[in-house]
Amino acid sequence: MPHSTYSRQWPDGFIWGSATAAAQIEGAGHEGGKEDSVWDHFARIPGAIAKGENLEQAVDHYHRMPEDVRLMKELGLDSYRFSTSWARVRPGDRAANPEGLDFYSRLVDELLEAGILPWLTLYHWDLPQALEEKGGWANRDTAYRFVEYAYDVYDVLGDRVQHWTTFNEPFCSSLLGYGSGVHAPGRQEPRAAIAAVHHQHLAHGLAVNALRERGAQNLGITLNLSNSIPRDPADPVDLDAARRFDSLQNRIFLDPILLGSYPQDTLVDLAPFGLPELILPGDLEVISAPLEFLGVNHYHDDLISGHADHEGGDGHSGGAERVAASPWIGSEDIAFPSRGLPRTAMDWEVNPDGLRKLLVRLGEEYPGLPPLYITENGAAYDDTVEPDGSVQDTERTGFILDHIAAVGEALDQGVDVRGYFVWSLLDNFEWSWGYGKRFGIVRVDYGTFERTVKASGHAYARLIAAAKQHARALPASRSA
């Protein structure tokens, strides 16, 4: 039976897209003037990346970009969310690199020629290693270097790109990169991690104001958000553990950006790590610059217990990447017990209704919330190539369609969601997991770089086509 989402009415102009990140797909790690990013450097540390893999070739998008854009057009995508690489645009954080900028200019032209809206992210974690050697995001000066990089990109692409995202998932590049150390640059320094959070917030606000002065009109940020659910809502220990995790996963990002203040409990919890002293006069006014959209990345919920020493079973949702398990934030007592739900290959639970609940919560708790876009949602599974060469990824197909249905339910509850971007267009370099986890709706053969649209990609294409056909069938006053 066809999934109910195929027959749903979607709002006029609802955007259907897919997303990638430069470091994960481009390759050409040291071609065209590009120099080391923190991830190139991190990948050379023994044991940092599964199987010792690196980003040098990735999936060769740098050389196969026109082919990849043709695939996007075949899938019927309205928009493509991509990132520019700071290490390619300003190698060594010196002057702008014309060859690097030309690659992104050609990409934008290819997209526009194919009728696909470019949706640009300035920072998807690839800080130039030269800046890391000056302190990286723990150094306040990096926020100002980010604005210079943003200017370089805007001056070349601003005539054609309308949608500008400053940061993707600052949670990962700050707390996981400088706190737990499982992401580049691999530091385990509590004060540096909290400094990185604040300095990325500052860089975001500075860039929003700077680009708006240059003429940019659609500016936003993308945050990875989850529901922090106490295992026992009647247990004060579980409740407090869920509060602390919610503070670090969600509110330390949402509140400064949307409300212009850090949560009071976050300030208290993180006082030992220097958060209050980092906030200089005027910072929060800059950080809370008005936005035209908020990107929401969501993959799973987190069931939280404050009784880590009593937990057994299959353990966590997300394993080592859950920063709240790190003792440097005073949360060594937090555990992530199982709810018995299905799991993806990342060991993340599958619960589509969590996305609906998250979107409704945002609408309820943040007055003046800008329009929302689901900028990442998807799943890794262990794909099997059939004898005929096809990939029948039934689990991923169900994951995507069920989460899109949850977005529709949030719309029914009055949440202003205006688009959905599946993660990811292509199988790619999955950070510290190397190439062992496949998220793509298009399979990549890592030996030949051949692309094959998976069953999930075909299903997504059918959904997009059905949504557009239904829009054309509506009365003119309601059609896109």
PARO-156408 format. One line per field, with one value per residue (C-alpha): residue number from 1; z, y, x. Coordinates in steps of 0.05 Angstrom, whole numbers, plus 5000, padded with zeros to 4 digits. Example, Ala and Ser with C-alpha at 12.3 -4.5 7.8 and 13.67 -1.06 7.14 Angstrom:
REM PARO-156408
loti: c(1;2) $
up: c(5156;5143) $
north: c(4910;4979) $
east: c(5246;5273) $
This chain:
REM PARO-156408
loti: c(1;2;3;4;5;6;7;8;9;10;11;12;13;14;15;16;17;18;19;20;21;22;23;24;25;26;27;28;29;30;31;32;33;34;35;36;37;38;39;40;41;42;43;44;45;46;47;48;49;50;51;52;53;54;55;56;57;58;59;60;61;62;63;64;65;66;67;68;69;70;71;72;73;74;75;76;77;78;79;80;81;82;83;84;85;86;87;88;89;90;91;92;93;94;95;96;97;98;99;100;101;102;103;104;105;106;107;108;109;110;111;112;113;114;115;116;117;118;119;120;121;122;123;124;125;126;127;128;129;130;131;132;133;134;135;136;137;138;139;140;141;142;143;144;145;146;147;148;149;150;151;152;153;154;155;156;157;158;159;160;161;162;163;164;165;166;167;168;169;170;171;172;173;174;175;176;177;178;179;180;181;182;183;184;185;186;187;188;189;190;191;192;193;194;195;196;197;198;199;200;201;202;203;204;205;206;207;208;209;210;211;212;213;214;215;216;217;218;219;220;221;222;223;224;225;226;227;228;229;230;231;232;233;234;235;236;237;238;239;240;241;242;243;244;245;246;247;248;249;250;251;252;253;254;255;256;257;258;259;260;261;262;263;264;265;266;267;268;269;270;271;272;273;274;275;276;277;278;279;280;281;282;283;284;285;286;287;288;289;290;291;292;293;294;295;296;297;298;299;300;301;302;303;304;305;306;307;308;309;310;311;312;313;314;315;316;317;318;319;320;321;322;323;324;325;326;327;328;329;330;331;332;333;334;335;336;337;338;339;340;341;342;343;344;345;346;347;348;349;350;351;352;353;354;355;356;357;358;359;360;361;362;363;364;365;366;367;368;369;370;371;372;373;374;375;376;377;378;379;380;381;382;383;384;385;386;387;388;389;390;391;392;393;394;395;396;397;398;399;400;401;402;403;404;405;406;407;408;409;410;411;412;413;414;415;416;417;418;419;420;421;422;423;424;425;426;427;428;429;430;431;432;433;434;435;436;437;438;439;440;441;442;443;444;445;446;447;448;449;450;451;452;453;454;455;456;457;458;459;460;461;462;463;464;465;466;467;468;469;470;471;472;473;474;475;476;477;478;479;480) $
up: c(5000;4982;5041;5064;5055;4980;4980;5031;5015;5029;5037;4976;4961;5008;4990;4978;4980;5000;5036;5037;5067;5031;5074;5067;4992;4954;4958;4922;4992;4969;4898;4871;4926;4984;5047;5111;5149;5221;5194;5145;5204;5251;5202;5206;5281;5292;5316;5304;5244;5235;5193;5187;5130;5107;5065;5009;4956;4994;4939;4886;4881;4864;4797;4788;4808;4741;4744;4816;4797;4741;4793;4835;4775;4760;4832;4825;4881;4891;4929;4946;5013;5008;5046;5023;5053;5092;5079;5004;5001;5048;5050;5110;5127;5081;5021;4983;4934;4865;4843;4904;4897;4823;4840;4881;4828;4777;4825;4835;4760;4748;4801;4773;4703;4729;4764;4834;4890;4921;4997;5023;5090;5108;5163;5164;5210;5164;5200;5168;5209;5208;5251;5298;5310;5335;5384;5338;5364;5434;5409;5404;5344;5302;5302;5265;5216;5201;5178;5130;5101;5096;5058;5008;4993;4989;4943;4891;4902;4931;4863;4854;4923;4964;5025;5073;5133;5179;5219;5215;5282;5327;5381;5344;5324;5393;5447;5409;5378;5439;5496;5484;5429;5383;5328;5300;5327;5379;5441;5510;5544;5582;5582;5508;5491;5526;5495;5427;5438;5454;5399;5346;5370;5363;5294;5273;5296;5267;5199;5198;5209;5160;5104;5115;5106;5040;5017;5038;5054;5076;5134;5185;5224;5229;5297;5313;5365;5402;5456;5523;5557;5630;5637;5699;5700;5774;5792;5810;5791;5720;5713;5731;5684;5627;5644;5641;5576;5545;5567;5528;5467;5456;5500;5501;5426;5419;5475;5458;5384;5390;5458;5468;5534;5560;5604;5677;5695;5639;5666;5735;5711;5667;5713;5732;5659;5649;5610;5647;5637;5562;5551;5537;5534;5469;5452;5463;5421;5364;5373;5373;5305;5272;5226;5166;5181;5231;5205;5247;5241;5276;5276;5343;5413;5477;5535;5596;5664;5721;5747;5702;5751;5749;5674;5634;5572;5504;5532;5496;5439;5401;5443;5449;5411;5467;5499;5563;5580;5589;5661;5645;5646;5712;5678;5685;5718;5655;5617;5555;5568;5513;5501;5460;5395;5328;5316;5256;5240;5282;5342;5342;5359;5307;5332;5279;5328;5364;5305;5311;5386;5376;5324;5367;5427;5388;5368;5440;5476;5428;5414;5347;5322;5249;5196;5204;5153;5167;5140;5157;5171;5149;5171;5162;5148;5123;5051;5007;4932;4896;4838;4790;4820;4856;4930;4963;5027;5056;5126;5102;5057;5116;5160;5111;5094;5166;5188;5131;5156;5225;5193;5163;5231;5260;5204;5224;5295;5269;5265;5208;5172;5100;5075;5084;5064;5068;5093;5052;4977;4972;5015;5042;5094;5160;5203;5256;5228;5162;5104;5146;5154;5093;5097;5023;4981;4925;4935;4920;4902;4940;4891;4826;4851;4810;4834;4840;4863;4920;4929;4982;4930;4881;4936;4954;4881;4876;4938;4909;4843;4878;4921;4859;4819;4877;4880;4806;4817;4870;4853;4828;4892;4931;4882;4886) $
north: c(5000;5069;5110;5161;5217;5211;5238;5293;5366;5408;5484;5527;5533;5476;5460;5388;5380;5340;5359;5345;5376;5396;5356;5293;5291;5336;5300;5338;5347;5385;5405;5473;5509;5476;5464;5425;5433;5408;5345;5332;5339;5298;5241;5233;5219;5144;5116;5180;5154;5083;5040;5100;5129;5201;5255;5260;5231;5227;5212;5255;5307;5360;5325;5296;5356;5363;5289;5298;5358;5317;5265;5319;5341;5269;5262;5326;5364;5436;5454;5429;5446;5445;5476;5515;5495;5549;5511;5514;5587;5614;5561;5572;5629;5675;5710;5685;5629;5644;5571;5547;5600;5584;5512;5537;5588;5532;5490;5547;5557;5483;5483;5544;5516;5453;5494;5477;5528;5534;5532;5550;5533;5571;5526;5451;5438;5447;5502;5515;5479;5542;5576;5517;5525;5596;5569;5551;5565;5572;5638;5695;5723;5664;5694;5755;5712;5676;5742;5754;5685;5699;5763;5725;5675;5727;5773;5717;5681;5734;5753;5682;5651;5673;5628;5633;5588;5609;5545;5473;5437;5480;5427;5380;5428;5458;5407;5344;5376;5411;5373;5299;5298;5250;5302;5347;5378;5323;5364;5345;5413;5434;5509;5508;5472;5524;5580;5548;5548;5623;5643;5605;5641;5707;5688;5671;5738;5778;5743;5753;5827;5833;5795;5832;5897;5870;5855;5783;5774;5701;5686;5630;5577;5501;5467;5392;5384;5326;5311;5299;5250;5230;5155;5163;5231;5221;5211;5276;5246;5228;5295;5333;5291;5305;5379;5381;5343;5388;5448;5424;5394;5447;5507;5531;5542;5561;5612;5659;5658;5665;5700;5737;5703;5639;5597;5613;5540;5533;5593;5562;5492;5519;5572;5527;5525;5600;5613;5676;5708;5695;5739;5810;5871;5872;5799;5775;5831;5810;5736;5746;5782;5770;5709;5692;5617;5565;5499;5437;5374;5315;5242;5213;5227;5215;5176;5200;5169;5198;5129;5111;5061;5022;5019;4956;4927;4953;5019;5085;5122;5147;5117;5158;5217;5236;5292;5289;5224;5263;5278;5347;5375;5341;5291;5226;5201;5208;5145;5132;5070;5034;5042;4979;5017;4997;5024;5049;5027;5087;5056;5113;5097;5105;5146;5191;5222;5252;5300;5323;5334;5373;5420;5432;5447;5499;5534;5534;5556;5608;5667;5699;5635;5644;5595;5525;5480;5408;5415;5344;5280;5210;5144;5099;5026;4968;4969;4907;4911;4862;4818;4867;4925;4956;4976;4957;4997;4986;5009;5076;5086;5076;5121;5179;5173;5164;5226;5267;5245;5271;5338;5339;5325;5384;5427;5405;5430;5498;5495;5537;5486;5505;5451;5384;5364;5290;5271;5253;5257;5212;5160;5196;5205;5199;5236;5192;5131;5138;5106;5052;5085;5099;5153;5167;5160;5150;5094;5108;5052;5074;5037;5066;5125;5099;5128;5086;5114;5070;5050;5105;5156;5131;5134;5205;5225;5196;5234;5300;5287;5270;5333;5376;5341;5351;5425;5433;5399;5449;5512;5568;5608;5552;5528;5544) $
east: c(5000;5028;5052;5000;5051;5045;4974;4984;4973;5035;5039;5050;5124;5145;5217;5241;5316;5376;5440;5515;5578;5641;5690;5648;5641;5689;5756;5811;5838;5900;5881;5862;5900;5864;5904;5891;5827;5823;5791;5849;5897;5853;5850;5925;5922;5927;5861;5821;5783;5756;5804;5851;5810;5815;5781;5832;5786;5720;5669;5704;5648;5701;5712;5642;5600;5562;5543;5518;5476;5445;5426;5393;5352;5331;5308;5266;5299;5277;5339;5409;5440;5516;5573;5633;5700;5735;5801;5788;5765;5819;5874;5918;5870;5908;5878;5818;5834;5804;5808;5770;5717;5710;5690;5632;5614;5610;5568;5519;5513;5501;5446;5411;5415;5381;5327;5353;5356;5426;5423;5493;5524;5587;5613;5605;5665;5725;5764;5832;5884;5926;5872;5868;5942;5926;5875;5817;5748;5774;5805;5756;5794;5770;5700;5727;5766;5700;5669;5727;5715;5640;5655;5699;5643;5588;5628;5632;5565;5519;5491;5463;5455;5395;5397;5456;5467;5523;5536;5516;5509;5554;5542;5589;5644;5647;5629;5649;5710;5739;5706;5697;5749;5713;5710;5764;5806;5803;5815;5789;5791;5729;5742;5761;5697;5653;5694;5683;5608;5607;5656;5617;5554;5591;5617;5545;5518;5575;5567;5491;5499;5557;5522;5457;5495;5521;5450;5436;5362;5353;5399;5396;5432;5423;5422;5420;5365;5335;5284;5316;5268;5274;5269;5225;5189;5174;5248;5283;5350;5327;5292;5356;5398;5349;5351;5427;5429;5376;5417;5478;5443;5390;5383;5455;5446;5373;5368;5426;5408;5333;5324;5389;5407;5437;5391;5403;5413;5465;5503;5504;5523;5579;5606;5665;5684;5683;5619;5598;5667;5666;5605;5629;5584;5545;5558;5487;5457;5502;5488;5413;5411;5343;5339;5296;5298;5321;5347;5331;5373;5341;5359;5336;5312;5352;5323;5361;5375;5415;5431;5489;5518;5453;5443;5455;5425;5447;5472;5468;5436;5496;5552;5616;5588;5541;5579;5537;5573;5638;5657;5684;5613;5597;5552;5588;5525;5483;5463;5422;5380;5342;5268;5267;5256;5288;5358;5397;5468;5491;5456;5406;5335;5280;5221;5189;5141;5200;5209;5137;5145;5209;5178;5117;5162;5201;5137;5112;5176;5205;5161;5176;5208;5229;5204;5233;5265;5285;5356;5378;5341;5360;5390;5450;5436;5479;5459;5463;5473;5427;5451;5418;5458;5400;5398;5332;5341;5272;5289;5317;5256;5210;5251;5248;5174;5154;5193;5164;5096;5115;5132;5063;5033;5072;5044;4974;4989;5007;5083;5111;5155;5173;5219;5252;5323;5340;5410;5445;5446;5507;5542;5602;5657;5619;5670;5703;5666;5703;5666;5633;5565;5522;5469;5459;5397;5448;5499;5572;5619;5681;5726;5699;5657;5598;5532;5468;5402;5376;5304;5299;5321;5268;5216;5236;5232;5162;5140;5167;5132;5067;5071;5081;5027;4979;4997;4983;4915;4895;4855;4899;4891;4925;4977;5051) $
